[in-house]
Amino acid sequence: MALEPRLTMVTLGVADVAASTAFYEKLGFERSSASNDDVTFFKMKGTALGLFGRSSLARDAGVEDSAPGFSGVAIAHNLDSEAAVDAAFDHAVSCGASPVKKPEKVFWGGYSGYFADPDGHLWELAFNPLMHNDDDGFMQLP
């Protein structure tokens, strides 16, 4: 059986579930009633975001809880304009995100910037003039 190409949930390992939950709620994410003290679920368009204790997530996956640092992963949020990227970046920083790279024109022809959540997870905010979002906010690939 082939794996269907879809993403249903992203789970972030965090140092403090309650503190990270508060951060994402400040950003405007809506917490699901399925959440509890050990895990938080946020409703997103077409997928979900989970926050789970970092050591618990490592144990569940059967891997060592290595030191935090660059993981080689960034979560992207594509927006409809450069102005929307700037506004989203400013909002994230006002909610406690760490600015990593201020939005700017980038080599691939778009406009993007990065912030980090309280655990250092990278979020890219981008406007890509070559790949637009549909009316429901989903990126449309050519």
N, C-alpha and C positions, 0 to 999 in steps of 0.2 A: 504494500500500500504506500503510495506517495504521500508526503506531508503536504497538506493544503497550505498554500502561501498566504498566511494571515497572522496577525499579531493580536492576541486576545488580552494580554496583561503584561506589564513591565513591573517587576518587583525590585525595589531598591533596598539594600541592606543599610540600615541606619543605626547610629549610636544610641539614639533616644527616640523611641517611637512617638511619645507624646510631644516632644519639642518639634520633631519633623512634621508631625500632623498639624501643629499650630502654624508652622511656616507655610505649608501648602494651603491651608484654609485661608491665610492672609492673602495668598496669591489669587484666591477666588475658586479653588477647587472644592467640589461638593463631596463630603464624606458620606459613604454608604452606611446604612444601618447594620450591615454585616460586620462592621468594624468592632474591635474590642481592644482591651489594654495591650495585647500582644501584636496586633496587626491592624493596619488601617487600609481601607480600600476607598479609592476615589473613582467616581463615575467620570468617564471621558467619552468623547465621541468615538464610538466604534471599538473602544478598548477600555481597560481599567489600569490604574496605577496602584500598586501595593507598597506599603511601607512595613518592613519586618525587621526585627533586631538583626544587626549585622552578623553576630556570632551564631544566632539561631539559623539564619539563612545559610551560612557556611556549613553548619552541622547538617542541615536538611539536605544540602547538595552533596555532602560527603567530601568537602574540600577544606583545606586549612584556611582559617581567617587571617589572611595576610595583611600587612600594613596598608592603610589607605594611601592612595596616590592615584596617578593617572591610570585609568582602567582600560583605555583604548575605546571607550564608548561615550557617545554624546547623544542625548535625547533631543530631537529637533521639534520645534514648533514653527510651522511656516505661516506667515501672515501675508496680507494682501498689498502691503505698501511699505516703503522705507519709513514713513511716519508711524505706521502701526508697530514696526519693529522698535523704533525709538521709544514709543509710549510703553510698550510691553517691558522693555529693558528697564526703563525708569521705575515702573511699577514694581518689578521684581526686586530691584535694589531697595526701594522704599519698604519692602516687606522683609528685608533682612538677607537677601541674596548677596553673595560676594560678586562684584563685577570682575570678570576675567578678561574680557576683550570688549571694549565699547563697540557698538555697531559702526560698521564702515563698509564702503564698497569693497568687494572681494574679487579675487582673480578669476572666478568662474562666471562673473557677470552679474552677480546678485549683490545683496546687501545683508550682512549678518553680524551678530555679536554673540558673546557667550557670558553666562553667569553660572555660578555654582550654588547649589543648595547648601544647607548647613553641614552636610556630610561630604561635600566636595563633588557631588554628582553634577556633571556638566549638562547644561541646557543650552542649545543653540536656538536663537531667535533669528529667523531668516525671511527675506523676501526674495523669491526666485522668479524673475520675469519669464523664464522658459517653462515653468511648471506651475500652473495656477491651481488654486483650490476651487472645488465645485461649490454649489450653493449651500451644501451642508458642511463645508469647511474641510473636506478631504482632498489631499493632494492628488492631482491627476497627472500621471506619468504619460509621456508620449508613447 
